[in-house]
Amino acid sequence: MDRQGYFDHAIFFIVVITLYTIGVMQTTFLPTPWEIGYALEEQFEQGLLIPALEAAVYAIAVGYFIAVIVGIPVGVAMGIDRHVNSFLNPYVNAIYVVPFSALVPALVIWFGTGYQVRVLVVFFFAVFPIVMNSQEGARTAPENLIEAARSFGADRLYIIRNIVLPHEISYVVAGLRLGIGRAVKGLVITELLISATGFGLLLHRYSARLEFAGVFSVVLLLMTMGIVSVWTLKQIESRIVHWEA
């Protein structure tokens, strides 16, 4: 994002806060920024905010890390080996089109409401964009360079290390960016279904009390986590694309 983009966002937030202040946007069901801030302060003072954040960050970090170390090798293998691709591609496509939101309740029944189910849901939401982008990057590696390397006696490991993987980088980073967005989405869905701990507990508590400021404060935190994660990977992607150019 350039300076103009930051300036536009700053103006937008200033306008929104101004409208809140003069009462134009204040309604019964829409809390003010100050009320959301008070709700966050209350969560912190009651010792609820930090444990919820720790649980969410832990689930995303572990689930996403497993998705990365599984997704990239599987995708590369599918892209460079047609036998692996012909075997795995039907399963990957079949599982990818399944609405994971419908499977989350089953995972909760099987694995309970602890960290395991959160990590598992994050993994399933994140791994498939990583696999598919890694596969596409390996599949579209320049054939002329591969054939030239083979003509000089290069083995398969050399071709993968020096031709396929450098071409793969931008595809992998794009998959990582898509994966982290889906990982946060999976976490949010899980939190909405699990009301025993973490943000799920806060959401259900505030919803039962009709405390809209509390609900919006939790939603704002989850949105912030997603925005920061996607923005970080997008910056990495833009730098890699610039370097390749």
C-alpha positions as CSV (number, residue, x, y, z in Angstrom):
1,M,0.0,0.0,0.0
2,D,1.4,3.4,-1.0
3,R,1.2,6.7,1.0
4,Q,-2.0,7.7,-0.8
5,G,-3.6,4.4,0.4
6,Y,-2.7,5.0,4.0
7,F,-3.9,8.6,3.7
8,D,-7.3,7.5,2.3
9,H,-7.7,5.0,5.2
10,A,-6.8,7.6,7.8
11,I,-9.4,10.0,6.3
12,F,-12.0,7.2,6.3
13,F,-11.5,6.4,10.0
14,I,-11.5,10.1,10.9
15,V,-14.8,10.6,9.2
16,V,-16.3,7.5,10.9
17,I,-15.2,8.6,14.3
18,T,-16.5,12.1,13.7
19,L,-19.9,10.8,12.7
20,Y,-19.9,8.7,15.8
21,T,-19.0,11.7,17.9
22,I,-21.7,14.0,16.6
23,G,-24.3,11.2,16.9
24,V,-25.0,10.5,13.2
25,M,-24.0,6.8,13.3
26,Q,-25.0,6.0,16.9
27,T,-27.9,3.5,17.0
28,T,-29.1,1.1,19.6
29,F,-27.3,-1.9,18.0
30,L,-24.1,-0.1,16.9
31,P,-21.7,0.6,19.7
32,T,-19.4,3.6,19.6
33,P,-15.6,3.2,19.4
34,W,-15.3,4.3,23.0
35,E,-17.7,1.6,24.1
36,I,-15.7,-1.0,22.2
37,G,-12.6,0.3,23.9
38,Y,-14.2,0.1,27.3
39,A,-15.2,-3.5,26.5
40,L,-11.6,-4.4,25.6
41,E,-10.4,-2.8,28.8
42,E,-12.9,-4.7,30.8
43,Q,-11.8,-8.0,29.2
44,F,-8.1,-7.2,30.0
45,E,-8.9,-6.3,33.6
46,Q,-10.9,-9.5,34.1
47,G,-8.1,-11.6,32.8
48,L,-10.1,-12.8,29.8
49,L,-8.4,-11.1,26.9
50,I,-4.8,-12.4,27.1
51,P,-5.7,-16.1,27.5
52,A,-8.1,-15.8,24.5
53,L,-5.5,-14.1,22.4
54,E,-2.9,-16.7,23.4
55,A,-5.3,-19.6,22.5
56,A,-6.1,-18.0,19.1
57,V,-2.5,-17.2,18.2
58,Y,-1.4,-20.7,19.3
59,A,-4.0,-22.4,17.1
60,I,-3.2,-20.3,14.1
61,A,0.6,-20.6,14.5
62,V,0.6,-24.4,15.0
63,G,-2.1,-25.2,12.5
64,Y,-0.7,-22.9,9.9
65,F,2.9,-24.1,10.4
66,I,1.8,-27.7,9.9
67,A,-0.2,-26.7,6.8
68,V,3.0,-25.1,5.4
69,I,5.3,-28.0,6.0
70,V,2.8,-30.4,4.6
71,G,1.3,-28.3,1.8
72,I,4.4,-27.1,0.0
73,P,6.1,-30.6,-0.4
74,V,2.8,-32.2,-1.4
75,G,2.1,-29.5,-3.9
76,V,5.6,-29.6,-5.4
77,A,5.5,-33.4,-5.7
78,M,2.1,-33.1,-7.5
79,G,3.5,-30.5,-9.8
80,I,6.7,-32.4,-10.9
81,D,5.5,-36.0,-10.8
82,R,2.5,-36.9,-12.9
83,H,2.0,-40.2,-11.0
84,V,1.8,-38.5,-7.7
85,N,-0.5,-35.9,-9.2
86,S,-2.8,-38.5,-10.8
87,F,-3.1,-40.3,-7.4
88,L,-3.5,-37.3,-5.1
89,N,-5.3,-34.8,-7.3
90,P,-8.8,-36.4,-7.1
91,Y,-8.6,-36.5,-3.3
92,V,-7.3,-32.9,-3.0
93,N,-10.1,-31.6,-5.3
94,A,-12.8,-33.7,-3.6
95,I,-11.8,-32.5,-0.1
96,Y,-11.2,-28.9,-1.1
97,V,-14.8,-28.5,-2.4
98,V,-16.3,-29.9,0.8
99,P,-17.7,-27.0,2.9
100,F,-15.4,-27.3,6.0
101,S,-17.8,-25.2,8.0
102,A,-20.1,-28.2,8.0
103,L,-17.4,-30.5,9.2
104,V,-16.3,-28.4,12.2
105,P,-19.1,-29.7,14.5
106,A,-18.0,-33.3,13.7
107,L,-14.4,-32.4,14.5
108,V,-15.6,-30.9,17.8
109,I,-17.4,-34.1,18.7
110,W,-14.4,-36.3,17.8
111,F,-11.6,-34.1,19.3
112,G,-13.4,-32.1,22.0
113,T,-13.2,-28.3,22.6
114,G,-9.5,-28.0,23.4
115,Y,-6.5,-26.8,21.3
116,Q,-6.5,-29.9,19.1
117,V,-9.7,-29.1,17.3
118,R,-8.7,-25.5,16.7
119,V,-5.3,-26.5,15.3
120,L,-6.9,-29.2,13.1
121,V,-9.5,-26.8,11.7
122,V,-6.9,-24.1,11.0
123,F,-4.8,-26.8,9.2
124,F,-7.6,-28.0,7.0
125,F,-8.6,-24.5,6.1
126,A,-5.1,-23.4,5.2
127,V,-3.4,-26.4,3.6
128,F,-5.3,-26.6,0.3
129,P,-4.5,-23.2,-1.1
130,I,-0.9,-23.9,-0.3
131,V,-1.0,-27.3,-2.0
132,M,-2.7,-25.9,-5.1
133,N,-0.4,-22.9,-5.6
134,S,2.7,-25.0,-5.0
135,Q,1.5,-27.5,-7.5
136,E,0.8,-24.8,-10.1
137,G,4.2,-23.2,-9.5
138,A,6.0,-26.5,-10.0
139,R,3.8,-27.5,-13.0
140,T,4.5,-24.3,-14.9
141,A,8.3,-24.3,-14.4
142,P,10.0,-23.3,-17.7
143,E,10.3,-26.4,-19.9
144,N,13.1,-24.9,-22.0
145,L,15.3,-24.5,-19.0
146,I,14.5,-28.0,-17.8
147,E,15.2,-29.6,-21.2
148,A,18.5,-27.6,-21.4
149,A,19.6,-28.8,-18.0
150,R,18.7,-32.4,-18.9
151,S,20.7,-32.1,-22.2
152,F,23.8,-31.2,-20.0
153,G,23.2,-34.3,-17.8
154,A,21.6,-32.6,-14.9
155,D,19.8,-35.0,-12.5
156,R,16.3,-34.5,-11.2
157,L,17.4,-33.1,-7.8
158,Y,19.5,-30.4,-9.6
159,I,16.6,-29.4,-11.8
160,I,14.2,-29.2,-8.8
161,R,16.7,-27.2,-6.7
162,N,17.9,-24.8,-9.4
163,I,14.9,-24.4,-11.8
164,V,11.7,-25.6,-10.2
165,L,12.1,-24.1,-6.7
166,P,13.2,-20.6,-7.8
167,H,10.2,-20.5,-10.2
168,E,8.0,-21.8,-7.4
169,I,8.7,-19.0,-4.8
170,S,6.1,-16.4,-5.9
171,Y,3.4,-19.1,-6.2
172,V,4.2,-20.5,-2.8
173,V,4.0,-17.0,-1.2
174,A,0.7,-16.4,-2.9
175,G,-0.6,-19.7,-1.5
176,L,0.7,-18.8,1.9
177,R,-1.2,-15.5,1.8
178,L,-4.4,-17.2,0.8
179,G,-3.8,-19.9,3.4
180,I,-3.4,-17.5,6.3
181,G,-6.6,-15.8,5.4
182,R,-8.5,-19.1,5.4
183,A,-6.7,-20.1,8.6
184,V,-8.2,-17.1,10.4
185,K,-11.6,-17.8,8.9
186,G,-11.4,-21.4,10.2
187,L,-10.5,-20.2,13.7
188,V,-13.4,-17.8,13.7
189,I,-15.9,-20.5,12.7
190,T,-14.4,-22.8,15.4
191,E,-14.7,-20.1,18.0
192,L,-18.3,-19.5,17.2
193,L,-19.1,-23.1,17.7
194,I,-17.0,-23.6,20.9
195,S,-18.3,-21.5,23.8
196,A,-16.2,-23.2,26.5
197,T,-13.0,-21.2,26.2
198,G,-11.3,-18.4,24.3
199,F,-13.0,-15.9,22.1
200,G,-15.9,-18.3,21.7
201,L,-16.7,-17.9,25.4
202,L,-16.6,-14.1,25.2
203,L,-18.8,-14.1,22.1
204,H,-21.4,-16.3,23.6
205,R,-21.3,-14.4,26.9
206,Y,-21.7,-11.0,25.3
207,S,-24.4,-12.3,22.9
208,A,-26.5,-13.7,25.8
209,R,-26.3,-10.4,27.6
210,L,-27.0,-8.4,24.4
211,E,-23.8,-6.4,25.0
212,F,-23.0,-5.3,21.5
213,A,-19.9,-3.5,22.4
214,G,-18.4,-6.7,23.7
215,V,-19.4,-8.6,20.6
216,F,-17.9,-6.0,18.4
217,S,-14.7,-5.9,20.4
218,V,-14.1,-9.6,19.9
219,V,-14.9,-9.3,16.2
220,L,-12.5,-6.4,15.9
221,L,-9.7,-8.4,17.5
222,L,-10.3,-11.3,15.1
223,M,-10.4,-9.0,12.1
224,T,-7.2,-7.3,13.2
225,M,-5.4,-10.7,13.5
226,G,-6.5,-11.6,10.0
227,I,-5.6,-8.2,8.5
228,V,-2.1,-8.2,10.1
229,S,-1.4,-11.7,9.0
230,V,-2.6,-11.2,5.4
231,W,-0.8,-7.8,5.2
232,T,2.5,-9.3,6.4
233,L,2.5,-12.1,3.8
234,K,1.3,-9.7,1.1
235,Q,4.4,-7.5,1.8
236,I,6.6,-10.5,1.6
237,E,5.0,-11.5,-1.7
238,S,5.4,-8.0,-3.2
239,R,9.1,-8.0,-2.3
240,I,9.6,-11.4,-3.8
241,V,7.8,-10.5,-7.0
242,H,9.9,-7.2,-7.2
243,W,13.1,-9.2,-6.7
244,E,12.1,-11.7,-9.4
245,A,11.4,-8.9,-11.8
